[in-house]
Amino acid sequence: MPSVPILDGKGKSSQTLEVPADVFGVTPRVPLLHQAVVKEMAARRAGTHSTRGRSQVSGGGRKPWKQKGTGRARQGSIRATQWKGGGKPFGPRPRKYAKQMPSEMRRAALREAVSAKIGAGQLSVVETLGVTDPKTRALTTRLKDLGITGQVTLVVVSRVTEELQRAARNVPWLVLETPGHVSVYQLIRHERVLFEKDALQTLERTLHPDGPIASPPAAEPAAAPAPARAPRAAKATATAKSPSKSPRRPRA
């Protein structure tokens, strides 16, 4: 069963965290990882590029010169594709570059990317990042204590607070992410990967081969005993007879 080092406050591996082999101990497959990265990079493309064809540029309604007798090549419009300022032939048009990939393949690629980082010794775990001051110095000092100084690093936390986001936005070599949004490209691109313990366990439950596993329910506090109710008053047994709506007509 593979294990991940848990760093203490001084950046030393005080203990290890064992992870299941069927989740984070699989053999990476390069074609699958390549397909996942291509899909992610294609989804980032805006696809808003556009050019104008011959029928969309302005001008050129008149024939520039007569068909014969000038010694020049015959032309029908100054906005043809061979003219300066003319239309673009077969230019790019707005389109979507998104690629389809089954969810099982995406989850398998993410398992293999994490497994590759664990096998290379580039993934470590910390109990909690513990940065509450929205200052870049506080975050970089904390990472320096953990042995991270300038490497391209991916930090996966359970929850991105506003203070942590403000502290990390001025660090060019740092990317902050949550376990629900971490991707294969991010894991492969970064030299160091730092997980909070809860974030790694959440990702482990999400990527289980048998399907996502629900997180264990939090222990609820014991409910206070309900106060004793007063006995209800006995209902009256005698009920008044309601009078008829209309008097009965006598028989003839």
C-alpha positions in Angstrom: 0.0 0.0 0.0 1.6 3.4 -1.0 2.2 6.0 1.7 2.5 9.8 1.6 4.7 11.7 4.0 2.9 14.1 6.4 5.0 17.2 7.1 5.2 18.8 10.5 5.6 22.5 11.2 9.3 22.4 10.3 8.8 20.6 7.0 10.1 17.2 8.2 8.3 14.0 7.6 7.1 13.1 11.1 4.7 10.3 10.0 3.2 8.8 6.9 -0.4 8.5 5.6 -1.3 5.2 3.9 -3.5 5.5 0.8 -5.4 2.7 -0.9 -3.4 1.1 -3.8 -6.5 0.8 -6.0 -6.9 4.6 -5.9 -3.4 6.1 -5.7 -1.2 3.2 -6.5 -2.1 2.5 -10.1 0.3 2.4 -13.0 0.2 5.6 -15.1 -0.8 5.2 -18.8 0.7 7.9 -20.9 -1.9 7.8 -23.7 -4.7 8.3 -21.2 -3.0 11.2 -19.5 -2.2 12.8 -22.9 -5.9 12.5 -23.8 -7.0 14.1 -20.6 -4.5 17.0 -20.9 -5.5 17.6 -24.6 -9.2 17.7 -23.5 -8.5 20.2 -20.8 -6.3 22.5 -22.9 -8.9 22.4 -25.7 -11.7 23.4 -23.3 -9.7 26.5 -22.3 -9.8 27.9 -25.9 -12.3 30.6 -26.3 -13.0 29.9 -30.0 -14.0 33.5 -30.7 -11.6 34.0 -33.7 -13.4 35.3 -36.7 -12.5 36.7 -40.2 -14.6 38.4 -42.9 -15.1 36.8 -46.2 -15.5 38.4 -49.6 -19.2 39.0 -49.1 -18.7 40.6 -45.7 -16.1 43.3 -46.3 -17.4 46.8 -47.4 -16.9 48.3 -50.8 -16.1 46.7 -54.2 -19.5 47.0 -55.7 -18.2 48.4 -59.0 -16.0 46.6 -61.5 -12.6 48.3 -61.3 -12.0 48.4 -65.0 -13.5 47.0 -68.1 -13.2 43.3 -69.0 -11.1 43.7 -72.2 -8.7 46.1 -73.8 -6.6 47.3 -70.9 -3.9 44.8 -71.0 -4.4 43.9 -67.3 -5.9 40.9 -65.7 -9.6 40.8 -65.6 -11.0 41.8 -62.2 -14.6 42.0 -60.9 -14.2 43.6 -57.5 -11.5 45.3 -55.5 -12.6 43.3 -52.4 -11.7 39.9 -53.9 -9.4 37.7 -51.9 -6.2 38.7 -53.9 -6.7 42.4 -53.3 -5.4 44.4 -50.3 -8.3 44.9 -48.0 -10.2 42.1 -49.6 -11.9 39.1 -47.9 -10.0 36.3 -46.2 -10.3 33.0 -48.0 -11.1 30.1 -45.8 -10.4 32.1 -42.6 -11.2 30.9 -39.1 -14.7 31.1 -37.9 -16.1 31.0 -34.3 -16.3 27.4 -33.1 -16.1 25.2 -30.0 -12.9 23.2 -29.3 -14.4 21.2 -26.4 -13.7 17.4 -26.6 -15.7 14.6 -25.1 -14.2 12.1 -22.7 -16.2 9.6 -20.6 -16.3 10.3 -16.9 -14.7 6.9 -16.0 -11.7 7.8 -18.2 -11.4 11.3 -16.6 -11.5 9.8 -13.1 -9.0 7.1 -14.1 -6.6 9.7 -15.5 -6.8 11.8 -12.3 -6.0 8.7 -10.3 -3.0 7.9 -12.4 -1.8 11.5 -12.2 -1.8 11.5 -8.4 -0.2 8.0 -8.4 2.6 9.3 -10.6 3.3 12.2 -8.2 3.3 9.8 -5.2 5.6 7.5 -7.0 8.0 10.3 -7.9 8.1 11.6 -4.3 6.7 15.0 -5.4 3.5 14.8 -3.3 3.3 15.6 0.4 0.6 16.1 3.0 0.1 18.6 5.8 -2.5 18.4 8.5 -3.7 22.0 7.7 -2.1 24.9 5.9 -3.0 27.2 8.8 -2.7 30.6 7.1 -5.3 33.0 8.4 -3.5 36.3 7.7 -4.3 37.7 4.2 -0.6 38.5 3.6 1.7 37.1 1.0 4.6 37.1 3.5 2.6 34.9 5.9 1.9 32.3 3.2 5.4 32.2 1.7 6.9 31.9 5.2 4.6 29.0 5.9 5.6 27.3 2.7 9.2 27.9 3.3 8.9 26.2 6.7 7.4 23.2 4.8 10.5 23.1 2.5 8.8 24.8 -0.5 10.9 27.7 -1.8 10.2 28.9 -5.3 9.3 25.6 -7.0 6.2 25.6 -9.2 3.8 24.3 -6.6 0.2 23.2 -6.5 -1.5 23.5 -3.1 -4.8 21.7 -2.7 -6.9 22.8 0.3 -10.2 21.7 1.7 -11.7 25.2 1.4 -10.3 28.4 -0.2 -11.0 31.2 2.2 -10.9 34.8 1.2 -7.8 35.5 3.3 -5.9 32.5 1.7 -6.9 33.6 -1.8 -5.7 37.1 -1.2 -2.4 35.8 0.2 -1.8 33.5 -2.8 -2.7 35.7 -5.7 0.6 37.6 -5.7 2.8 34.4 -5.7 3.6 33.6 -9.4 4.8 30.1 -8.8 1.9 29.0 -6.7 -1.6 27.7 -7.7 -4.3 27.2 -5.1 -7.0 24.7 -5.8 -9.7 22.5 -4.1 -10.1 18.7 -4.5 -13.2 19.1 -6.5 -11.5 21.2 -9.2 -7.9 19.8 -9.4 -7.1 18.6 -12.9 -4.6 16.2 -14.6 -2.8 19.1 -16.3 -2.2 20.9 -13.0 -0.9 17.8 -11.3 1.5 17.0 -14.2 2.7 20.6 -14.7 3.7 21.4 -11.1 6.9 20.2 -9.6 5.6 20.0 -6.1 2.1 19.1 -4.9 0.9 19.8 -1.4 -2.3 18.4 -0.1 -4.2 19.1 3.1 -5.0 15.8 4.8 -8.8 16.4 4.5 -8.4 17.4 0.9 -6.5 14.3 0.0 -9.1 12.1 1.8 -11.9 13.9 0.0 -10.2 13.3 -3.4 -9.7 9.6 -2.4 -13.4 9.2 -1.7 -14.3 10.9 -5.0 -11.9 8.8 -7.2 -12.8 5.4 -5.7 -13.0 2.8 -8.5 -16.4 1.6 -7.4 -17.8 5.2 -7.5 -17.7 8.2 -5.2 -18.1 7.4 -1.6 -20.1 9.7 0.7 -18.1 11.4 3.4 -18.7 10.1 6.9 -21.4 12.0 8.7 -20.3 14.4 11.4 -21.2 13.5 15.0 -24.3 15.3 16.1 -24.6 16.7 19.6 -26.9 14.9 22.0 -30.3 16.4 21.9 -31.7 17.8 25.2 -34.7 15.8 26.6 -38.0 17.2 25.6 -40.0 18.8 28.5 -42.9 16.9 29.8 -46.3 18.0 28.4 -49.2 18.9 30.6 -52.1 16.5 30.3 -54.8 17.6 27.9 -58.2 18.6 29.3 -60.9 16.0 28.8 -63.3 16.7 25.9 -66.9 17.5 26.7 -69.1 14.5 26.1 -72.3 16.3 25.7 -72.7 18.1 22.4 -75.4 20.5 21.5 -77.7 19.3 18.7 -77.5 21.6 15.8 -80.9 23.0 14.7 -82.1 22.2 11.2 -81.5 24.7 8.5 -85.1 25.0 7.3 -88.4 24.0 9.0 -90.1 20.9 7.8 -93.4 21.5 5.8 -96.4 19.6 7.1 -98.1 17.1 4.8 -101.4 18.1 3.1 
